[in-house]
Amino acid sequence: MAKFKIFMTDKTWPDTTIEEKIIRDGLDAELILSRGGTPEEICREGRDCDALMVLFTPMGREYLEHFERCRLLVRMGIGTNTVDLPTATKKGIMVCNVPDYCQEEVADHVLALFLEITRKVGLLDRQVKSGGWDMTVADPVPRLQGKTFGLLGCGGIGRMTGRRAASFGMRLLGYDPFVPEETFRAEGIERRTDLRTFLSEADVVSLHVPLTPETEGIINRETLACMKRSAYLINTARGALIADDDLHEALTSGIIAGAALDVLREEPPRGIPRLLTLPNLVITPHAAWNSDAAIPELRVKAAEEVVRFFREGRPRNLVNREVLSALRERTAS
């Protein structure tokens, strides 16, 4: 019988061979894949595990309460907004993510969306294939050189996006209170410390911030009103950063020129939300992270975090650092 039980709640790939090999080679552990079901059923099934590997299964308080032995939760992705971090900390569960995978892919996807809403290649393609030959259906088409590309969030993906935008001859503008000044200078990004000033100067605003209580709905009626009427909004981060009804109003009333989204507040959406029917909005199905290299990278790095935790006592990418003091207090008592 293996010393540790690792429970994987869900996956989108065909098997678990990559994870099994890394965990088996590094630990006396067994990897068990959930049979599936509701989040409640999945968590009941894995309640006696020592570590969790979670892709899409939500880990709210009511689900985390099922786990009595679990010491590690690996979120197989970047965002941890589906995990109740205070509850995990209270239970002594270290939560980590994989923040450094798919960065190149997401940056590429931002530029693909950017070109689609400005150059409108897809629209022109569909028009020609339906028998037309009229380039003016894409008007107005802005010249990109000299325009200002705004990065709301200047972490790894934001900076990679900026480098790509700069290759089009665009000026880079950034808003991020957590990134040091030297990073802005090294990347050639002009810093703005006031959000509304930042929004008013940008011709394109691309969102690269995590979803937190402070950033939820950061793009709303008031902030959209700060943007240029010719500006475009791109979101490949998290859907709840945007107030959907306010964006719908902005797109239909000409407050901004267009938007491109890879994420929604609810995924997949129920039916077709009215926002998705607008001609000046482009949508992709949370696909920015996807590539033939990104998924294996995610799987390897997530499994390596499991091994690292049981060998070294903590993962590399610990999210809830407060758990360390909580564990020390528990040990002392």
N, C-alpha and C positions, 0 to 999 in steps of 0.2 A: 504494500500500500504506500502511495506517495506521501511525502511529508507535508506538501502544500497542495491546496486545491485552488486552481485559477478558473474563474467562471467568466465566459464571454457571453454577453447578453444578446448580441446580434451582429450581423455582418451583411455585406452586399456582394462579397466575392465568393467564388465557388467552394472553397475549402479552407481549412485552417492549418495547412501543412507548414507554411512559413512560421507561424506563431508556435506551433507545436515543436518544431525543430529547435528554435532558439531557446524556448523554455526548457525542453527536455535536456538539451546539451548543457544548460547553465545551472539547472536546479533539479532537486528531487521533487518534481511537481507534476501534477496532472492537469491538463487543460480540458475543460468541459464546455461544450457549446450548448447554449439553451435550446430547448425544443421549440421555443417561440410561444406566442400568446400575447395576452395583455401585459402591460408593465407590471401589474400586480402579480400575475401568474409567473412571469419571468423572475421576479425578485424572490418570490416564495421558493422557486426551484433552486435558486443559487444561495439561499440564506446561510448555508454553512461554509461558504468559501472563505479563503484567506485573502484573495485579491480579485478585483473586478476589472474586466476589460469591456468598455462601453462605447458603442458607436452612436446609435440614435435613441436607445431606450432612455426615457427621462428618469432622472434620479432626484426626485423631490423628497421632501421630508418623510412623507408617508411610505415611500419605497425604501429609503435608506434605513428606516427603522427595522426592516426585516433582517438586516445583516448584523449578527452578533460577534462574529469572529473576524470580519473583514478589516484589513489594516491598510489597504491600498486600493484606490480607484484610478484606473488609467482611462482618461477620456481620449478615445481614438479620433482625434481631431484637434482643432485649435481652440474653439470656443468652449467655455465651461458654464454657459448660462443655463444649461439644462440640469445642472447639478446644484443642489442646495448646499452651498459651501459651509454656512454656519452649522448646519446639522452634521455634516461630515466631520467638521472640526470638533464638535462636541462629542462625537462618537470615537474620536481618535483615528479617523480615517484620513490618510494622506491622499490628496487629490493632485494628479498631475495631468498634463496634456502633451500634445506633440506640436509645439508652436512653430517649428522650423521645417515642416514639410509643405509641399505644394505652393511655396511662395512664388516661384517663377511662373507656375501655371496661372495663379490668380492675377498676377501682374499682367501676363499676356492677355487674359480674358478681359481685364479692364480696358485694355487698348482695343481689343476686338469690339467690345460694346461701344466704346468711344467712336470708333470709325463707323460703326453701323448707324449711330444716331446723328452723325455729322455728314458722312459721305453717302449714307443710305444705300449701300451696295445691295442689300437684300431686297429692298423695295424696287430698285431698278431691275434686278434679276427677275423678280416675279412679274413685273410689268412687261418685259420683253418676252418672257415665256408664255404670257397670255395673249401675245399678238401685237403688243405695242412697240413703239420705238421713239420714246419721248423723254429726254433727259430732264426736262423741266419739272417732272413730277417730284423730283428730289429737292427742288428749291424750297427755301434758301440753303445753299451749301457754303459754309464759312471757310475761309482760308485759315489753316491751322497755324502756320508759321506766325510767330509774334503774339499768339493768344496766350492767356494765362491759365495754366493747369493747376487747380487747387487740390491739395492733399489734406483732407480732414483726418489726421492721424498719420504720423511719420515714423511708424515702426518699420519692421523689415519689409513687409509687402508694400507699404506706402512708398518707401524709398526706392524699391525696385520699379514700381509703377512710374515714379518720377523720372528715373533714368530713361525709361522707354519714351515718356512724353517729351523729354528734352531732345531726343533724337529727331523729333518733328520740328525743332526750332522753337519750342514753346518755353515760356517763362514759367518757373516753378514757384508756387506760393504754398506755404504750409502753416497749419494750426495744430499744435500739440504741446500742451503744457508740461508733458512728462519727458520730452526728449531734450537732451542738453544742446546748448547753443552751438557747440563745436560740430555736432552732427549736422545741423542745418547748414553751417558753412561748408563742411566737407562735401555735402551733396548738392551744393548750389541752390538751395531752397531759401527763398526769402521768408522770414518768419513774421507771422502776425500773432499778437497776443490777445487780440479781441476777436471773438468769433464773428460778430456781425461785420466788422471791417474786412475780415478775411473773405466772407461770403460775397460782399459787395464788389470785391476786386476780381474775383475769379470768373473766367469764361466757362470753365468746367469744374465741378466739385465732385471729387471721388472720395467715398467714405471708407476709412480704414481704421475704425476704432472698435473695441469689444463692446458687447452689450452689457451694460451695467445700469443700476438705478439712475445714475447720473447721465448716461448717454441715451437712455430709452426716449424716443420721440425728439431727439435733438434736431431733426429736420421736421419742422412744423410750420403752421401758418405764419408765425412771426419771423422765423429764420428764412423761410422761402421768400418772404417779401423783401429781404435784404439782397437777394440775388438779382443779377441783371436779367432783363426780359429775354435776352438772347442766350442765356446760360443754359447749361446742361448738367443734370445730376446723375451720378453713377453710384450704385450700391452693390458691392460684392461681399459685404461684411455680414450684417444681420438685419433681417427684415424689420424688426421692431425699432430700429433707429429712426424710422420714418413714420410719421402719422399719415396713414394711407388716405384718409378723407381730405386732408390738407394738400397732399400731393395731387390728388385728383382735381381739386379746385384750381391749383396752380397751373396744371397742364391744360385744363379746359378754358381757363380765363386768360391765358397768355402771360401769367406771372413769370414763368420760365419757358424756354423753348422746347425742352424735351427731357426725357429720363430713360435710363437703362438699368434694369434690375436683374440680379441673379438670385436674389433672396426675397422671401416674403415673410410676413408676420406668422402666417399659418402655412405650413408646407406638408403635403401638397394642399392647394386651396380647395375649398368645397365649391364646386361649380366653377364659374368664370366670374371673378370679381369685376366690378365695373371699371376699376383701374386698368385692367388688362385689355379692355376693349378700345383703348385710346390709340389713335394713329401715331401720336408722337411719343409713345412709350414702347421700348423693346424689352422683352423678358426672356430669360433662359432659366432652366429648372435646377437651380443650385448646382451648376456644372463647372464653376470656375476652377475648382480644385482638381478636376479630373484629368488624368493622362495615364498613359501606359507605364509611366515611371513613378507617378505620385502614390498610387495605391500600394505597390510593394514597399515603397519607402515608409509610408505610414505604418504598415503592418510590422515591419522590422523594428522601427523605432519604438513602437508601443510595446512590443514583446521585450525589447531590451530594457525598457523601464521596469518591467516586472522583475527581471533578473537582477537589475541593479539594486532595486529596493531590498530584496531578500539577501543579497550579498553585502551591501554597503549600509543598509539601514534607512536610506531615503532615495527618492528618485531625483533625477537631474532637474526636471522641470516642475518643481513643486509649486502649486498654485496657492493653496491655503497655508501659508507659512505660519499662521497663528497656531496651527496644530502642534508645532514643535514645543512651544511653551506649555500648551495644554497637556501634552504627553509627559513633559518633565514634571509638571505639577502632580499629575496622576501617579507617576513613579515615586515621587517624594512622599506622597501621602500613603 
